[in-house]
Structures are given as structure tokens and as C-alpha cells.
């Protein structure tokens, strides 16, 4: 698994112009990735609760991604169930 956002840790991009430079951009990228996975690549993702986790600073991003996905779910942009208590 690569680090998120691209450009930190062990992750890289050949074209640096597409790198996220803010948490908001990184969250938007992650939200679009989950949307694409759920609709085009892993449609079974729609039938299972999705748990989002993060470690250290990733915990902050995980919460932000969860909030972004919850907003997309409420808007009808994606059909997912977020898991957790």
C-alpha cells in the first residue's frame, strides 16, 4: 500500500503538477478514488460496511475522508454504508 497523499512517504508521481498540496485536495482525491472503486471496479463494496482507518496523521485524514464520503452518500453521489460506532 502506498502512502497518501501521493508525494509523501514511499509514494511518488511522475508528474508533480497533480500532487495534492492541502488536506482538502487529498481528501477530495481519496473520495473520488472510493467513488470509482465502488462504481466501476469493486461494486461489491456497496453491499458491505466501509471502515476507514488511519494511523498518526492519517487518523486526521481518515476522519476528513469519512465526513466527505458521508456527504457524498447523503447527496446520492455514491451508494455506500460507512461502518463503525
PyMOL commands that set and color helices and strands:
alter all, ss='L'
color gray80, all
select helices_A, chain A and resi 16-18+23-41+43-47+57-74
alter helices_A, ss='H'
color red, helices_A
select strands_A, chain A and resi 49-50+81-82
alter strands_A, ss='S'
color yellow, strands_A
deselect
rebuild
show_as cartoon
